[in-house]
Amino acid sequence: MWINAYYQDKNVAEYFDKWTELNQVKAIVDNPALYQKQANLEEIEELTNEQLAITLYTKSGFVLYSSNPLKSGYVWKERMFKGLYELQQSYNAFTYKEPVYRHGDLLGIYGKFH
């Protein structure tokens, strides 16, 4: 039983670590200027690495930026809007998606993958 408790405690600690990291990322990707054409993406590019991938989508599903070179083009809206505001954990990764608004209008969505 103590082994299960150990892994549960480890999962909870990892979840809170990821949530803290997510809040740091949100402070940058929640900027409406990033969802405009010709946006300066330098700050986002500095955040990404082998452990952290970020994708920015327009409200129509067009990929504005992705640190993953395999993600480009369009994403179906249904897929893009699925799981918003949920920090989802899979075997080896965490994912999170959130919309970005300006004056109540949806500009786009960002996704963080770790």
Backbone as XML, in Angstrom:
<?xml version="1.0"?>
<chain id="A" units="angstrom">
  <residue number="1" name="MET">
    <atom name="N" x="0.806" y="-1.197" z="0.000"/>
    <atom name="CA" x="0.000" y="0.000" z="0.000"/>
    <atom name="C" x="0.849" y="1.261" z="0.000"/>
  </residue>
  <residue number="2" name="TRP">
    <atom name="N" x="1.948" y="1.249" z="0.715"/>
    <atom name="CA" x="2.758" y="2.469" z="0.776"/>
    <atom name="C" x="3.351" y="2.822" z="-0.579"/>
  </residue>
  <residue number="3" name="ILE">
    <atom name="N" x="3.523" y="1.821" z="-1.460"/>
    <atom name="CA" x="4.036" y="2.103" z="-2.804"/>
    <atom name="C" x="3.002" y="2.909" z="-3.587"/>
  </residue>
  <residue number="4" name="ASN">
    <atom name="N" x="1.735" y="2.509" z="-3.489"/>
    <atom name="CA" x="0.672" y="3.268" z="-4.158"/>
    <atom name="C" x="0.596" y="4.695" z="-3.626"/>
  </residue>
  <residue number="5" name="ALA">
    <atom name="N" x="0.698" y="4.847" z="-2.310"/>
    <atom name="CA" x="0.655" y="6.177" z="-1.710"/>
    <atom name="C" x="1.825" y="7.021" z="-2.190"/>
  </residue>
  <residue number="6" name="TYR">
    <atom name="N" x="2.992" y="6.405" z="-2.312"/>
    <atom name="CA" x="4.176" y="7.119" z="-2.798"/>
    <atom name="C" x="3.925" y="7.649" z="-4.204"/>
  </residue>
  <residue number="7" name="TYR">
    <atom name="N" x="3.417" y="6.793" z="-5.092"/>
    <atom name="CA" x="3.175" y="7.222" z="-6.469"/>
    <atom name="C" x="2.056" y="8.252" z="-6.561"/>
  </residue>
  <residue number="8" name="GLN">
    <atom name="N" x="1.045" y="8.135" z="-5.717"/>
    <atom name="CA" x="-0.011" y="9.145" z="-5.700"/>
    <atom name="C" x="0.540" y="10.493" z="-5.248"/>
  </residue>
  <residue number="9" name="ASP">
    <atom name="N" x="1.373" y="10.475" z="-4.199"/>
    <atom name="CA" x="1.995" y="11.715" z="-3.730"/>
    <atom name="C" x="2.895" y="12.312" z="-4.803"/>
  </residue>
  <residue number="10" name="LYS">
    <atom name="N" x="3.621" y="11.453" z="-5.497"/>
    <atom name="CA" x="4.514" y="11.910" z="-6.562"/>
    <atom name="C" x="3.704" y="12.537" z="-7.696"/>
  </residue>
  <residue number="11" name="ASN">
    <atom name="N" x="2.583" y="11.915" z="-8.058"/>
    <atom name="CA" x="1.723" y="12.458" z="-9.115"/>
    <atom name="C" x="1.139" y="13.809" z="-8.718"/>
  </residue>
  <residue number="12" name="VAL">
    <atom name="N" x="0.729" y="13.947" z="-7.469"/>
    <atom name="CA" x="0.177" y="15.217" z="-6.992"/>
    <atom name="C" x="1.249" y="16.300" z="-7.032"/>
  </residue>
  <residue number="13" name="ALA">
    <atom name="N" x="2.448" y="15.985" z="-6.570"/>
    <atom name="CA" x="3.548" y="16.955" z="-6.588"/>
    <atom name="C" x="3.889" y="17.359" z="-8.019"/>
  </residue>
  <residue number="14" name="GLU">
    <atom name="N" x="3.920" y="16.392" z="-8.920"/>
    <atom name="CA" x="4.225" y="16.684" z="-10.320"/>
    <atom name="C" x="3.126" y="17.548" z="-10.939"/>
  </residue>
  <residue number="15" name="TYR">
    <atom name="N" x="1.879" y="17.252" z="-10.604"/>
    <atom name="CA" x="0.751" y="18.034" z="-11.103"/>
    <atom name="C" x="0.891" y="19.496" z="-10.680"/>
  </residue>
  <residue number="16" name="PHE">
    <atom name="N" x="1.201" y="19.746" z="-9.416"/>
    <atom name="CA" x="1.335" y="21.125" z="-8.941"/>
    <atom name="C" x="2.556" y="21.818" z="-9.532"/>
  </residue>
  <residue number="17" name="ASP">
    <atom name="N" x="3.629" y="21.081" z="-9.764"/>
    <atom name="CA" x="4.796" y="21.648" z="-10.453"/>
    <atom name="C" x="4.406" y="22.106" z="-11.852"/>
  </residue>
  <residue number="18" name="LYS">
    <atom name="N" x="3.666" y="21.266" z="-12.566"/>
    <atom name="CA" x="3.246" y="21.610" z="-13.927"/>
    <atom name="C" x="2.283" y="22.793" z="-13.914"/>
  </residue>
  <residue number="19" name="TRP">
    <atom name="N" x="1.413" y="22.854" z="-12.923"/>
    <atom name="CA" x="0.465" y="23.961" z="-12.831"/>
    <atom name="C" x="1.205" y="25.280" z="-12.588"/>
  </residue>
  <residue number="20" name="THR">
    <atom name="N" x="2.232" y="25.252" z="-11.750"/>
    <atom name="CA" x="3.051" y="26.445" z="-11.503"/>
    <atom name="C" x="3.754" y="26.872" z="-12.781"/>
  </residue>
  <residue number="21" name="GLU">
    <atom name="N" x="4.337" y="25.918" z="-13.485"/>
    <atom name="CA" x="5.003" y="26.211" z="-14.758"/>
    <atom name="C" x="4.004" y="26.759" z="-15.771"/>
  </residue>
  <residue number="22" name="LEU">
    <atom name="N" x="2.821" y="26.184" z="-15.801"/>
    <atom name="CA" x="1.782" y="26.634" z="-16.721"/>
    <atom name="C" x="1.431" y="28.095" z="-16.480"/>
  </residue>
  <residue number="23" name="ASN">
    <atom name="N" x="1.319" y="28.498" z="-15.235"/>
    <atom name="CA" x="0.993" y="29.890" z="-14.929"/>
    <atom name="C" x="2.067" y="30.845" z="-15.432"/>
  </residue>
  <residue number="24" name="GLN">
    <atom name="N" x="3.316" y="30.431" z="-15.403"/>
    <atom name="CA" x="4.402" y="31.253" z="-15.943"/>
    <atom name="C" x="4.268" y="31.372" z="-17.462"/>
  </residue>
  <residue number="25" name="VAL">
    <atom name="N" x="3.917" y="30.277" z="-18.117"/>
    <atom name="CA" x="3.733" y="30.288" z="-19.569"/>
    <atom name="C" x="2.512" y="31.134" z="-19.937"/>
  </residue>
  <residue number="26" name="LYS">
    <atom name="N" x="1.431" y="30.988" z="-19.178"/>
    <atom name="CA" x="0.201" y="31.735" z="-19.452"/>
    <atom name="C" x="0.436" y="33.236" z="-19.431"/>
  </residue>
  <residue number="27" name="ALA">
    <atom name="N" x="1.309" y="33.690" z="-18.556"/>
    <atom name="CA" x="1.594" y="35.120" z="-18.456"/>
    <atom name="C" x="2.124" y="35.669" z="-19.779"/>
  </residue>
  <residue number="28" name="ILE">
    <atom name="N" x="2.746" y="34.828" z="-20.571"/>
    <atom name="CA" x="3.299" y="35.260" z="-21.861"/>
    <atom name="C" x="2.331" y="34.995" z="-23.006"/>
  </residue>
  <residue number="29" name="VAL">
    <atom name="N" x="1.774" y="33.786" z="-23.087"/>
    <atom name="CA" x="0.954" y="33.415" z="-24.247"/>
    <atom name="C" x="-0.455" y="34.005" z="-24.208"/>
  </residue>
  <residue number="30" name="ASP">
    <atom name="N" x="-0.829" y="34.599" z="-23.104"/>
    <atom name="CA" x="-2.145" y="35.223" z="-22.993"/>
    <atom name="C" x="-2.158" y="36.640" z="-23.581"/>
  </residue>
  <residue number="31" name="ASN">
    <atom name="N" x="-1.098" y="37.021" z="-24.249"/>
    <atom name="CA" x="-0.962" y="38.345" z="-24.845"/>
    <atom name="C" x="-1.694" y="38.387" z="-26.191"/>
  </residue>
  <residue number="32" name="PRO">
    <atom name="N" x="-2.747" y="39.206" z="-26.328"/>
    <atom name="CA" x="-3.496" y="39.266" z="-27.587"/>
    <atom name="C" x="-2.650" y="39.621" z="-28.806"/>
  </residue>
  <residue number="33" name="ALA">
    <atom name="N" x="-1.565" y="40.347" z="-28.620"/>
    <atom name="CA" x="-0.709" y="40.736" z="-29.750"/>
    <atom name="C" x="-0.098" y="39.526" z="-30.449"/>
  </residue>
  <residue number="34" name="LEU">
    <atom name="N" x="0.040" y="38.419" z="-29.752"/>
    <atom name="CA" x="0.636" y="37.215" z="-30.342"/>
    <atom name="C" x="-0.271" y="36.563" z="-31.377"/>
  </residue>
  <residue number="35" name="TYR">
    <atom name="N" x="-1.543" y="36.906" z="-31.372"/>
    <atom name="CA" x="-2.512" y="36.260" z="-32.254"/>
    <atom name="C" x="-2.829" y="37.116" z="-33.476"/>
  </residue>
  <residue number="36" name="GLN">
    <atom name="N" x="-1.960" y="38.067" z="-33.762"/>
    <atom name="CA" x="-2.075" y="38.926" z="-34.936"/>
    <atom name="C" x="-1.046" y="38.487" z="-35.977"/>
  </residue>
  <residue number="37" name="LYS">
    <atom name="N" x="-1.303" y="38.840" z="-37.224"/>
    <atom name="CA" x="-0.323" y="38.550" z="-38.275"/>
    <atom name="C" x="0.960" y="39.314" z="-37.982"/>
  </residue>
  <residue number="38" name="GLN">
    <atom name="N" x="2.081" y="38.709" z="-38.325"/>
    <atom name="CA" x="3.398" y="39.313" z="-38.146"/>
    <atom name="C" x="3.716" y="39.599" z="-36.679"/>
  </residue>
  <residue number="39" name="ALA">
    <atom name="N" x="3.158" y="38.813" z="-35.767"/>
    <atom name="CA" x="3.424" y="39.010" z="-34.340"/>
    <atom name="C" x="4.874" y="38.658" z="-34.021"/>
  </residue>
  <residue number="40" name="ASN">
    <atom name="N" x="5.421" y="39.331" z="-33.040"/>
    <atom name="CA" x="6.767" y="39.029" z="-32.565"/>
    <atom name="C" x="6.673" y="37.831" z="-31.618"/>
  </residue>
  <residue number="41" name="LEU">
    <atom name="N" x="7.207" y="36.705" z="-32.047"/>
    <atom name="CA" x="7.098" y="35.459" z="-31.288"/>
    <atom name="C" x="8.385" y="35.097" z="-30.559"/>
  </residue>
  <residue number="42" name="GLU">
    <atom name="N" x="9.298" y="36.037" z="-30.489"/>
    <atom name="CA" x="10.605" y="35.773" z="-29.893"/>
    <atom name="C" x="10.498" y="35.288" z="-28.449"/>
  </residue>
  <residue number="43" name="GLU">
    <atom name="N" x="9.626" y="35.905" z="-27.675"/>
    <atom name="CA" x="9.475" y="35.536" z="-26.268"/>
    <atom name="C" x="8.966" y="34.101" z="-26.123"/>
  </residue>
  <residue number="44" name="ILE">
    <atom name="N" x="8.074" y="33.688" z="-27.009"/>
    <atom name="CA" x="7.567" y="32.316" z="-26.971"/>
    <atom name="C" x="8.656" y="31.340" z="-27.391"/>
  </residue>
  <residue number="45" name="GLU">
    <atom name="N" x="9.392" y="31.692" z="-28.415"/>
    <atom name="CA" x="10.468" y="30.817" z="-28.880"/>
    <atom name="C" x="11.507" y="30.588" z="-27.789"/>
  </residue>
  <residue number="46" name="GLU">
    <atom name="N" x="11.733" y="31.583" z="-26.942"/>
    <atom name="CA" x="12.678" y="31.434" z="-25.839"/>
    <atom name="C" x="12.160" y="30.476" z="-24.771"/>
  </residue>
  <residue number="47" name="LEU">
    <atom name="N" x="10.851" y="30.359" z="-24.640"/>
    <atom name="CA" x="10.253" y="29.463" z="-23.644"/>
    <atom name="C" x="10.358" y="27.992" z="-24.030"/>
  </residue>
  <residue number="48" name="THR">
    <atom name="N" x="10.269" y="27.722" z="-25.308"/>
    <atom name="CA" x="10.157" y="26.337" z="-25.760"/>
    <atom name="C" x="11.507" y="25.634" z="-25.764"/>
  </residue>
  <residue number="49" name="ASN">
    <atom name="N" x="11.431" y="24.329" z="-25.571"/>
    <atom name="CA" x="12.620" y="23.473" z="-25.596"/>
    <atom name="C" x="12.156" y="22.036" z="-25.808"/>
  </residue>
  <residue number="50" name="GLU">
    <atom name="N" x="13.032" y="21.091" z="-25.598"/>
    <atom name="CA" x="12.660" y="19.681" z="-25.797"/>
    <atom name="C" x="11.586" y="19.226" z="-24.816"/>
  </residue>
  <residue number="51" name="GLN">
    <atom name="N" x="11.492" y="19.908" z="-23.682"/>
    <atom name="CA" x="10.533" y="19.532" z="-22.648"/>
    <atom name="C" x="9.215" y="20.303" z="-22.727"/>
  </residue>
  <residue number="52" name="LEU">
    <atom name="N" x="9.209" y="21.422" z="-23.435"/>
    <atom name="CA" x="8.030" y="22.278" z="-23.467"/>
    <atom name="C" x="7.723" y="22.711" z="-24.894"/>
  </residue>
  <residue number="53" name="ALA">
    <atom name="N" x="6.550" y="22.346" z="-25.366"/>
    <atom name="CA" x="6.100" y="22.731" z="-26.706"/>
    <atom name="C" x="4.890" y="23.648" z="-26.564"/>
  </residue>
  <residue number="54" name="ILE">
    <atom name="N" x="4.825" y="24.653" z="-27.418"/>
    <atom name="CA" x="3.710" y="25.600" z="-27.405"/>
    <atom name="C" x="3.177" y="25.737" z="-28.825"/>
  </residue>
  <residue number="55" name="THR">
    <atom name="N" x="1.850" y="25.773" z="-28.935"/>
    <atom name="CA" x="1.199" y="25.998" z="-30.220"/>
    <atom name="C" x="0.171" y="27.109" z="-30.044"/>
  </residue>
  <residue number="56" name="LEU">
    <atom name="N" x="0.153" y="28.040" z="-30.987"/>
    <atom name="CA" x="-0.836" y="29.116" z="-31.007"/>
    <atom name="C" x="-1.737" y="28.920" z="-32.216"/>
  </residue>
  <residue number="57" name="TYR">
    <atom name="N" x="-3.053" y="28.982" z="-31.992"/>
    <atom name="CA" x="-4.042" y="28.806" z="-33.054"/>
    <atom name="C" x="-4.884" y="30.070" z="-33.190"/>
  </residue>
  <residue number="58" name="THR">
    <atom name="N" x="-5.318" y="30.374" z="-34.406"/>
    <atom name="CA" x="-6.324" y="31.416" z="-34.581"/>
    <atom name="C" x="-7.670" y="30.833" z="-34.167"/>
  </residue>
  <residue number="59" name="LYS">
    <atom name="N" x="-8.678" y="31.682" z="-34.065"/>
    <atom name="CA" x="-9.999" y="31.183" z="-33.673"/>
    <atom name="C" x="-10.596" y="30.245" z="-34.712"/>
  </residue>
  <residue number="60" name="SER">
    <atom name="N" x="-10.104" y="30.302" z="-35.945"/>
    <atom name="CA" x="-10.602" y="29.400" z="-36.988"/>
    <atom name="C" x="-9.842" y="28.076" z="-37.034"/>
  </residue>
  <residue number="61" name="GLY">
    <atom name="N" x="-8.766" y="27.961" z="-36.240"/>
    <atom name="CA" x="-8.027" y="26.707" z="-36.189"/>
    <atom name="C" x="-6.715" y="26.701" z="-36.945"/>
  </residue>
  <residue number="62" name="PHE">
    <atom name="N" x="-6.340" y="27.818" z="-37.540"/>
    <atom name="CA" x="-5.066" y="27.904" z="-38.257"/>
    <atom name="C" x="-3.926" y="27.969" z="-37.242"/>
  </residue>
  <residue number="63" name="VAL">
    <atom name="N" x="-2.876" y="27.202" z="-37.478"/>
    <atom name="CA" x="-1.725" y="27.201" z="-36.582"/>
    <atom name="C" x="-0.864" y="28.429" z="-36.896"/>
  </residue>
  <residue number="64" name="LEU">
    <atom name="N" x="-0.853" y="29.388" z="-35.970"/>
    <atom name="CA" x="-0.035" y="30.592" z="-36.120"/>
    <atom name="C" x="1.430" y="30.308" z="-35.822"/>
  </residue>
  <residue number="65" name="TYR">
    <atom name="N" x="1.645" y="29.505" z="-34.794"/>
    <atom name="CA" x="3.005" y="29.170" z="-34.364"/>
    <atom name="C" x="2.973" y="27.812" z="-33.682"/>
  </residue>
  <residue number="66" name="SER">
    <atom name="N" x="3.987" y="27.029" z="-33.907"/>
    <atom name="CA" x="4.164" y="25.791" z="-33.163"/>
    <atom name="C" x="5.648" y="25.513" z="-33.032"/>
  </residue>
  <residue number="67" name="SER">
    <atom name="N" x="6.064" y="25.200" z="-31.820"/>
    <atom name="CA" x="7.460" y="24.822" z="-31.615"/>
    <atom name="C" x="7.706" y="23.401" z="-32.113"/>
  </residue>
  <residue number="68" name="ASN">
    <atom name="N" x="6.625" y="22.690" z="-32.401"/>
    <atom name="CA" x="6.718" y="21.352" z="-32.981"/>
    <atom name="C" x="6.605" y="21.490" z="-34.499"/>
  </residue>
  <residue number="69" name="PRO">
    <atom name="N" x="7.682" y="21.199" z="-35.231"/>
    <atom name="CA" x="7.646" y="21.388" z="-36.689"/>
    <atom name="C" x="6.629" y="20.501" z="-37.407"/>
  </residue>
  <residue number="70" name="LEU">
    <atom name="N" x="6.107" y="19.491" z="-36.731"/>
    <atom name="CA" x="5.120" y="18.608" z="-37.349"/>
    <atom name="C" x="3.707" y="19.177" z="-37.282"/>
  </residue>
  <residue number="71" name="LYS">
    <atom name="N" x="3.509" y="20.227" z="-36.491"/>
    <atom name="CA" x="2.187" y="20.847" z="-36.384"/>
    <atom name="C" x="2.145" y="22.076" z="-37.266"/>
  </residue>
  <residue number="72" name="SER">
    <atom name="N" x="1.322" y="22.022" z="-38.269"/>
    <atom name="CA" x="1.131" y="23.180" z="-39.142"/>
    <atom name="C" x="-0.233" y="23.055" z="-39.797"/>
  </residue>
  <residue number="73" name="GLY">
    <atom name="N" x="-0.645" y="24.087" z="-40.491"/>
    <atom name="CA" x="-1.923" y="24.037" z="-41.193"/>
    <atom name="C" x="-3.087" y="24.366" z="-40.292"/>
  </residue>
  <residue number="74" name="TYR">
    <atom name="N" x="-4.127" y="23.545" z="-40.382"/>
    <atom name="CA" x="-5.364" y="23.769" z="-39.640"/>
    <atom name="C" x="-5.659" y="22.604" z="-38.714"/>
  </residue>
  <residue number="75" name="VAL">
    <atom name="N" x="-6.420" y="22.919" z="-37.672"/>
    <atom name="CA" x="-6.939" y="21.920" z="-36.749"/>
    <atom name="C" x="-8.450" y="22.092" z="-36.747"/>
  </residue>
  <residue number="76" name="TRP">
    <atom name="N" x="-9.175" y="20.983" z="-36.780"/>
    <atom name="CA" x="-10.635" y="21.055" z="-36.717"/>
    <atom name="C" x="-11.042" y="21.778" z="-35.439"/>
  </residue>
  <residue number="77" name="LYS">
    <atom name="N" x="-12.043" y="22.635" z="-35.549"/>
    <atom name="CA" x="-12.500" y="23.402" z="-34.385"/>
    <atom name="C" x="-12.915" y="22.492" z="-33.236"/>
  </residue>
  <residue number="78" name="GLU">
    <atom name="N" x="-13.595" y="21.403" z="-33.557"/>
    <atom name="CA" x="-14.037" y="20.484" z="-32.509"/>
    <atom name="C" x="-12.849" y="19.976" z="-31.704"/>
  </residue>
  <residue number="79" name="ARG">
    <atom name="N" x="-11.795" y="19.637" z="-32.392"/>
    <atom name="CA" x="-10.589" y="19.136" z="-31.721"/>
    <atom name="C" x="-9.895" y="20.259" z="-30.948"/>
  </residue>
  <residue number="80" name="MET">
    <atom name="N" x="-9.884" y="21.439" z="-31.537"/>
    <atom name="CA" x="-9.213" y="22.570" z="-30.916"/>
    <atom name="C" x="-9.909" y="22.981" z="-29.613"/>
  </residue>
  <residue number="81" name="PHE">
    <atom name="N" x="-11.234" y="22.945" z="-29.590"/>
    <atom name="CA" x="-11.979" y="23.385" z="-28.418"/>
    <atom name="C" x="-12.165" y="22.283" z="-27.369"/>
  </residue>
  <residue number="82" name="LYS">
    <atom name="N" x="-11.825" y="21.077" z="-27.698"/>
    <atom name="CA" x="-11.998" y="19.968" z="-26.763"/>
    <atom name="C" x="-10.947" y="20.046" z="-25.652"/>
  </residue>
  <residue number="83" name="GLY">
    <atom name="N" x="-11.398" y="19.947" z="-24.419"/>
    <atom name="CA" x="-10.488" y="19.897" z="-23.279"/>
    <atom name="C" x="-9.923" y="21.239" z="-22.843"/>
  </residue>
  <residue number="84" name="LEU">
    <atom name="N" x="-10.617" y="22.337" z="-23.177"/>
    <atom name="CA" x="-10.144" y="23.645" z="-22.733"/>
    <atom name="C" x="-10.131" y="23.715" z="-21.209"/>
  </residue>
  <residue number="85" name="TYR">
    <atom name="N" x="-9.165" y="24.406" z="-20.662"/>
    <atom name="CA" x="-9.013" y="24.650" z="-19.225"/>
    <atom name="C" x="-8.731" y="23.384" z="-18.419"/>
  </residue>
  <residue number="86" name="GLU">
    <atom name="N" x="-8.406" y="22.289" z="-19.076"/>
    <atom name="CA" x="-8.133" y="21.038" z="-18.364"/>
    <atom name="C" x="-6.652" y="20.707" z="-18.467"/>
  </residue>
  <residue number="87" name="LEU">
    <atom name="N" x="-5.998" y="20.602" z="-17.323"/>
    <atom name="CA" x="-4.612" y="20.143" z="-17.306"/>
    <atom name="C" x="-4.677" y="18.624" z="-17.346"/>
  </residue>
  <residue number="88" name="GLN">
    <atom name="N" x="-4.440" y="18.079" z="-18.522"/>
    <atom name="CA" x="-4.594" y="16.645" z="-18.735"/>
    <atom name="C" x="-3.244" y="15.952" z="-18.656"/>
  </residue>
  <residue number="89" name="GLN">
    <atom name="N" x="-3.228" y="14.846" z="-17.952"/>
    <atom name="CA" x="-1.999" y="14.076" z="-17.803"/>
    <atom name="C" x="-2.151" y="12.743" z="-18.515"/>
  </residue>
  <residue number="90" name="SER">
    <atom name="N" x="-1.180" y="12.446" z="-19.357"/>
    <atom name="CA" x="-1.110" y="11.123" z="-19.971"/>
    <atom name="C" x="0.143" y="10.449" z="-19.433"/>
  </residue>
  <residue number="91" name="TYR">
    <atom name="N" x="0.492" y="9.332" z="-20.004"/>
    <atom name="CA" x="1.615" y="8.553" z="-19.492"/>
    <atom name="C" x="2.882" y="9.380" z="-19.321"/>
  </residue>
  <residue number="92" name="ASN">
    <atom name="N" x="3.242" y="10.151" z="-20.333"/>
    <atom name="CA" x="4.518" y="10.873" z="-20.261"/>
    <atom name="C" x="4.389" y="12.357" z="-20.589"/>
  </residue>
  <residue number="93" name="ALA">
    <atom name="N" x="3.179" y="12.909" z="-20.510"/>
    <atom name="CA" x="3.029" y="14.312" z="-20.894"/>
    <atom name="C" x="1.835" y="14.959" z="-20.195"/>
  </residue>
  <residue number="94" name="PHE">
    <atom name="N" x="1.911" y="16.270" z="-20.100"/>
    <atom name="CA" x="0.799" y="17.090" z="-19.654"/>
    <atom name="C" x="0.399" y="17.979" z="-20.822"/>
  </residue>
  <residue number="95" name="THR">
    <atom name="N" x="-0.896" y="18.202" z="-20.985"/>
    <atom name="CA" x="-1.368" y="19.125" z="-22.018"/>
    <atom name="C" x="-2.370" y="20.091" z="-21.390"/>
  </residue>
  <residue number="96" name="TYR">
    <atom name="N" x="-2.419" y="21.288" z="-21.970"/>
    <atom name="CA" x="-3.346" y="22.306" z="-21.491"/>
    <atom name="C" x="-3.667" y="23.234" z="-22.653"/>
  </residue>
  <residue number="97" name="LYS">
    <atom name="N" x="-4.936" y="23.618" z="-22.773"/>
    <atom name="CA" x="-5.361" y="24.560" z="-23.814"/>
    <atom name="C" x="-6.280" y="25.601" z="-23.187"/>
  </residue>
  <residue number="98" name="GLU">
    <atom name="N" x="-6.128" y="26.834" z="-23.674"/>
    <atom name="CA" x="-6.970" y="27.910" z="-23.155"/>
    <atom name="C" x="-7.186" y="28.956" z="-24.246"/>
  </residue>
  <residue number="99" name="PRO">
    <atom name="N" x="-8.408" y="29.501" z="-24.332"/>
    <atom name="CA" x="-8.662" y="30.559" z="-25.313"/>
    <atom name="C" x="-8.099" y="31.897" z="-24.838"/>
  </residue>
  <residue number="100" name="VAL">
    <atom name="N" x="-7.856" y="32.773" z="-25.797"/>
    <atom name="CA" x="-7.377" y="34.127" z="-25.514"/>
    <atom name="C" x="-8.397" y="35.100" z="-26.095"/>
  </residue>
  <residue number="101" name="TYR">
    <atom name="N" x="-8.841" y="36.023" z="-25.260"/>
    <atom name="CA" x="-9.857" y="36.998" z="-25.653"/>
    <atom name="C" x="-9.299" y="38.413" z="-25.604"/>
  </residue>
  <residue number="102" name="ARG">
    <atom name="N" x="-9.908" y="39.271" z="-26.404"/>
    <atom name="CA" x="-9.625" y="40.707" z="-26.334"/>
    <atom name="C" x="-10.958" y="41.424" z="-26.444"/>
  </residue>
  <residue number="103" name="HIS">
    <atom name="N" x="-11.304" y="42.161" z="-25.401"/>
    <atom name="CA" x="-12.580" y="42.885" z="-25.341"/>
    <atom name="C" x="-13.754" y="41.934" z="-25.591"/>
  </residue>
  <residue number="104" name="GLY">
    <atom name="N" x="-13.671" y="40.730" z="-25.071"/>
    <atom name="CA" x="-14.743" y="39.756" z="-25.204"/>
    <atom name="C" x="-14.759" y="38.971" z="-26.495"/>
  </residue>
  <residue number="105" name="ASP">
    <atom name="N" x="-13.878" y="39.293" z="-27.432"/>
    <atom name="CA" x="-13.819" y="38.578" z="-28.711"/>
    <atom name="C" x="-12.717" y="37.526" z="-28.670"/>
  </residue>
  <residue number="106" name="LEU">
    <atom name="N" x="-13.043" y="36.339" z="-29.119"/>
    <atom name="CA" x="-12.058" y="35.263" z="-29.177"/>
    <atom name="C" x="-11.014" y="35.573" z="-30.246"/>
  </residue>
  <residue number="107" name="LEU">
    <atom name="N" x="-9.745" y="35.575" z="-29.849"/>
    <atom name="CA" x="-8.650" y="35.790" z="-30.798"/>
    <atom name="C" x="-8.028" y="34.480" z="-31.235"/>
  </residue>
  <residue number="108" name="GLY">
    <atom name="N" x="-7.880" y="33.572" z="-30.292"/>
    <atom name="CA" x="-7.234" y="32.309" z="-30.600"/>
    <atom name="C" x="-7.139" y="31.439" z="-29.367"/>
  </residue>
  <residue number="109" name="ILE">
    <atom name="N" x="-6.387" y="30.369" z="-29.517"/>
    <atom name="CA" x="-6.199" y="29.399" z="-28.437"/>
    <atom name="C" x="-4.731" y="29.034" z="-28.400"/>
  </residue>
  <residue number="110" name="TYR">
    <atom name="N" x="-4.224" y="28.852" z="-27.200"/>
    <atom name="CA" x="-2.865" y="28.335" z="-27.095"/>
    <atom name="C" x="-2.906" y="26.959" z="-26.460"/>
  </residue>
  <residue number="111" name="GLY">
    <atom name="N" x="-1.953" y="26.157" z="-26.842"/>
    <atom name="CA" x="-1.799" y="24.834" z="-26.267"/>
    <atom name="C" x="-0.383" y="24.679" z="-25.751"/>
  </residue>
  <residue number="112" name="LYS">
    <atom name="N" x="-0.257" y="24.083" z="-24.585"/>
    <atom name="CA" x="1.039" y="23.817" z="-23.974"/>
    <atom name="C" x="1.151" y="22.319" z="-23.796"/>
  </residue>
  <residue number="113" name="PHE">
    <atom name="N" x="2.269" y="21.793" z="-24.193"/>
    <atom name="CA" x="2.476" y="20.355" z="-24.120"/>
    <atom name="C" x="3.813" y="20.103" z="-23.450"/>
  </residue>
  <residue number="114" name="HIS">
    <atom name="N" x="3.800" y="19.263" z="-22.446"/>
    <atom name="CA" x="5.034" y="19.020" z="-21.704"/>
    <atom name="C" x="5.216" y="17.525" z="-21.515"/>
  </residue>
</chain>
